[in-house]
Amino acid sequence: MKDHLQPWSVNADDFPESGYASDQLEFLLNYAILAPSSHNTQPWLFRINAMDVELFADRRRALRVIDPCDRELTISCGAALYNLRIAAEYFGRKYDVSLFPNPNLPDLLAQLRLGLSGETSSDDVLVFHAITQRRTNRQAFRPDPVPTELLAELESLTQAEGAWLSAYAVEEVRNAVADLVAQADRMQWADKAFREELARWVRTKAESHRDGLPVHDLGIKDWMSFAGPALIRTFDRGGGQAARDRELATHSPVLAVLWTPEDNAPTWLNTGQALQSLLLHARSENLWASFLNQPIEIPELRAQLASMLGLAGYPQILLRLGYGEETPPSPRRAVRELLVMHKTAHH
Ligand SMILES: Cc1cc2nc3c(=O)[nH]c(=O)nc-3n(C[C@H](O)[C@H](O)[C@H](O)COP(=O)(O)O)c2cc1C
């Protein structure tokens, strides 16, 4: 596999079973970094100590235009934390997690401390294997319905992590949500700052970067995909994007909103864990997901989405779910690039 995709080839057989806890933790990070993140910014850093690993927000990678409060950044880190938990469980390690363990260090989002060995349940195994199989799939999905029992299962999984999932298969609701997505696309693309930020993270030569959005993955099939960032920066293609997203949204069998009664950093971290729980369980059932967060990134439309759907809280993530074809993985930085301090001594 090419270098920028190498992290996806992590092999569970390489887990240092009889090694130091710190080496085991470092190995588990290979799974954490496969989490999704907005614009594939991978806004996380880790510090490994003798018996624990700390997860830090890397705010240098913040998206100031679409995500001025680091809401999506924190959600992305929550997804990485969930992968870390699932990997620890798979390798039979018990753990404790504290969120925001130090009120003086707002960038320290979580600490995962290893405990004694535990048991691996069969469910963990399926979900663990989904970590390397999951991708954001931006292709059109088949119209086949998603079983209601599966949706109910996803709802209870996200609730266990502290976020609510509301899923909609009814056509009128999907059409109304699709209209909001299209409106958001037009508003975002009309904003030069939005286009500049997107252009900074779009990669025409994906193989020479370990982060960002490979232009071919974006499903942009027109001339934009050849010219890339320069044209994204210059031209408002909001109309085209809106038409494409409306088509994708209305033709997906299910649209789903993850939402929370509150809207603050701890909630976002839980939302990220809920999101990843949903995405991994979905993948283990052969279901694909993709994001349509644009209306949630614009305060007026976020409020409109909540009231339209009657949600008693704040929409955090808008997804479409369905069955479809495979899609390639996106680049990742290697764990060694993400360690804030190298291990000094073993205890
Ligand atoms: C909080 C969050 C928000 C995202 N928002 C969008 C979005 O609005 N549109 C989109 O196409 N992808 C969105 N993504 C998907 C990322 O672009 C994707 O995770 C990243 O490019 C890495 O690719 P992968 O998920 O296939 O590993 C989002 C991901 C996260 C975690």
The ligand as an SDF file (V2000), in Angstrom:
LIG
                    3D

 31 33  0  0  0  0  0  0  0  0999 V2000
  -16.9240   16.1310   12.6390 C   0  0  0  0  0  0  0  0  0  0  0  0
  -16.8190   15.7310   11.1900 C   0  0  0  0  0  0  0  0  0  0  0  0
  -17.4640   16.4730   10.2120 C   0  0  0  0  0  0  0  0  0  0  0  0
  -17.3840   16.1110    8.8570 C   0  0  0  0  0  0  0  0  0  0  0  0
  -18.0740   16.8270    7.9300 N   0  0  0  0  0  0  0  0  0  0  0  0
  -18.0830   16.4260    6.6310 C   0  0  0  0  0  0  0  0  0  0  0  0
  -18.9060   17.0620    5.6590 C   0  0  0  0  0  0  0  0  0  0  0  0
  -19.6730   17.9780    5.9920 O   0  0  0  0  0  0  0  0  0  0  0  0
  -18.8720   16.6330    4.3870 N   0  0  0  0  0  0  0  0  0  0  0  0
  -18.0910   15.5830    4.0030 C   0  0  0  0  0  0  0  0  0  0  0  0
  -18.0970   15.2230    2.8320 O   0  0  0  0  0  0  0  0  0  0  0  0
  -17.2980   14.9260    4.9080 N   0  0  0  0  0  0  0  0  0  0  0  0
  -17.3000   15.3220    6.2010 C   0  0  0  0  0  0  0  0  0  0  0  0
  -16.5510   14.6350    7.1340 N   0  0  0  0  0  0  0  0  0  0  0  0
  -15.7680   13.4750    6.7060 C   0  0  0  0  0  0  0  0  0  0  0  0
  -14.2790   13.7910    6.5990 C   0  0  0  0  0  0  0  0  0  0  0  0
  -14.0240   14.5960    5.4830 O   0  0  0  0  0  0  0  0  0  0  0  0
  -13.5090   12.4600    6.5430 C   0  0  0  0  0  0  0  0  0  0  0  0
  -13.6670   11.8240    7.7730 O   0  0  0  0  0  0  0  0  0  0  0  0
  -12.0310   12.6360    6.2710 C   0  0  0  0  0  0  0  0  0  0  0  0
  -11.8200   13.1650    5.0040 O   0  0  0  0  0  0  0  0  0  0  0  0
  -11.2760   11.3160    6.4000 C   0  0  0  0  0  0  0  0  0  0  0  0
  -11.8000   10.3560    5.5170 O   0  0  0  0  0  0  0  0  0  0  0  0
  -12.4010    8.9750    6.0360 P   0  0  0  0  0  0  0  0  0  0  0  0
  -13.5710    9.2680    6.8910 O   0  0  0  0  0  0  0  0  0  0  0  0
  -12.7930    8.2320    4.7800 O   0  0  0  0  0  0  0  0  0  0  0  0
  -11.3480    8.2400    6.8020 O   0  0  0  0  0  0  0  0  0  0  0  0
  -16.6150   14.9810    8.4830 C   0  0  0  0  0  0  0  0  0  0  0  0
  -15.9670   14.2370    9.4770 C   0  0  0  0  0  0  0  0  0  0  0  0
  -16.0720   14.5860   10.8130 C   0  0  0  0  0  0  0  0  0  0  0  0
  -15.4110   13.7420   11.8730 C   0  0  0  0  0  0  0  0  0  0  0  0
  1  2  1  0
  2  3  1  0
  2 30  2  0
  3  4  2  0
  4  5  1  0
  4 28  1  0
  5  6  2  0
  6  7  1  0
  6 13  1  0
  7  8  2  0
  7  9  1  0
  9 10  1  0
 10 11  2  0
 10 12  1  0
 12 13  2  0
 13 14  1  0
 14 15  1  0
 14 28  1  0
 15 16  1  0
 16 17  1  0
 16 18  1  0
 18 19  1  0
 18 20  1  0
 20 21  1  0
 20 22  1  0
 22 23  1  0
 23 24  1  0
 24 25  2  0
 24 26  1  0
 24 27  1  0
 28 29  2  0
 29 30  1  0
 30 31  1  0
M  END
$$$$
